Amino acid sequence: MRVGLGHDTHRLVDGRPLILGGVRIDHPRGLYGHSDADVVLHAVADALLGAAALGDIGEHYPDTDPRWKGLDSGRLLAEVVELVARAGWSPINCDVTIHAQAPKLVSHKPLIRANVARLLGLDATSVNIKAKTGEDVGPIGRAEAIACEAIVLLGPAVAAHGASH
């Protein structure tokens, strides 16, 4: 088995939709980035890539490449899951912590959980979503940014890919 840790932070700006875990959230500001800037799915993707020793999303989806401008991070995560599967690994579980002063995420966590689980090919009972505020400290606490950390556990993929670990 292998474990991987992912992290992402994006600043909040006017004129962008707020998308977390593939879920559009009603908020006056969204996250700035080359893609849709979904910090949740980016952190999960980096955790998967790290666990499989396949680098990071910046290597696979550089923000200098116009092909990835406006990329739906759900597509990015689905491609990363497939890349990890080709390397012989499959997600077992995922734990996510979203750091956001605003908006409050308690009512959005079930939808985020269900979407992350779907993208990983897992039952929702194998995915956990936590939300923490910044307690009014730093860029998170001043509601200038949202960050996310994710950890995943990988196990050997089913023999369909011919790889075994």
N, C-alpha and C positions, 0 to 999 in steps of 0.2 A: 504494500500500500504506500501511497505517497500523499503528502499534504502540501498545499500551496496557499500563499497569502497574497492578496491583491489590495491595492489602495488606489483611490483617485480623488481628486479635488478639482472643482470648477467654481468660478465666481458667478454670482447672480447678477444678471443684467436685465434692463428693460427690453421689451420687444422680442423675447424668445419664450417658447413654451417650456414649462417645467415638466420634465419626463424623468421619472425615477423607477427603475425596475421595469421599464417598458410601459409604465402607467402614466398617462397625462394627468397632471394634478393642477387644479385651478389655483393659480397664484399670480400676482401681478408681475413677477419676474421669473425668468428661466435661467438655465445654465449656459454659459458662453463656452463655445468650443467649435472645432472644425466639423465634428459630426453632430449628432443630437445632444452630445455632452451628458449622456446618462451615466452618472457616476456609479450607480449600483451595478449596471451591466458591465461597465468597464472594469470595476474592481473584481467582479466575479470572473470575467474573462482572463484578467491578469493572474488570478489565483489558479485557474485551470492551467494556463500556460506555464506558470511557475512549477506547479506540481508535476507536470509532464516534462519539465526541463526544456521547454520550447520557446524561451525568451519572454517577450512582453508584447502588448498590443501595439506599442509604438514601432516595433520592428515589423510587425505584420500589416499594420494600418497606419503608416506615417501621416502626420497632419500636413506634410509638405506635398502629398500626392492628391491632386484634384479629384481623383476617382472616389475618395472617401469623404468629400465635402457633403455635409448633410446626411451622412450615413445613419441609417436606423440601427441603433445598437443591438436590437433584437436579432437582426441579420448578422451583425458582427459576432454576437455570442453563439448563435447557431453554427457559424462557420468555425469558430474556435472549438466548440464541442466536437465537431466532425474531425478537425485536425488532431485533437487529443485522442479521439477514437482510433484514427489511423495509426497513431503512435502506440496503440495497444492499451489505452486507459479509458475508464468510465467513471463518472461522478458517483459517489456514494451518498454524500451529504454536503450541505453548504450552510454556513452561518454568516450573516451579514449584519453590520452595524452602520447605520446611516447617521451622520452627524449634521444636524440642521437645527438652527434656532427657530426658523419659520420656513414653511408652514408646519403646523403640528401634523404628524404623520400617523397617529394611532388609527384613524379610520381608513387609511390607505394601505396599511400593512398587509391585510389579508389578500388584496388584489396583487400587490407586489410579490408576496410569497407565492401565490398561485402562478403568476407569470414566470418568475424565476424557475420554479419547479418544472413548469411545462418546457421551458427552453433547455433545461438540463436533462429532461427525460426522467424526472424523479417524481415521486409522490410528494405532495405538499408537506407531509409529516417528516420529510428529510431535508426541509429547508426552514431556516429560522430567520426572521427579520426583526432587528431591534432598531429603535430610534433614540438618539440622545441629543440633548441640546448642548450648546456651548456655554451655558450658564453666564451669558453676556460677556464672555472673554474671547478675545482674538477675533479673526475674521469670521469664524463660524458663529460665535456668540453675538457679533454685531450684524448678523444676517447678511454678510457680504459674500459668503460662499457656502457650499455644501460639500461635504466629504463623505467617503464611504470606505469601509474596510470589509473584506470578505475572505473567508477561509474555506477551502474545499478539501475533501478527502477523495482520492481516486483509488480505485482498485483495478485489477486486470479486466480488460474488456472481454466480452464474450468472444469466443473463438472465431466469430464471423470475420474478423479482420486478420486472423491468422497470427496475431501477436500474443505472446504470453510472457508474463513477468513473474 
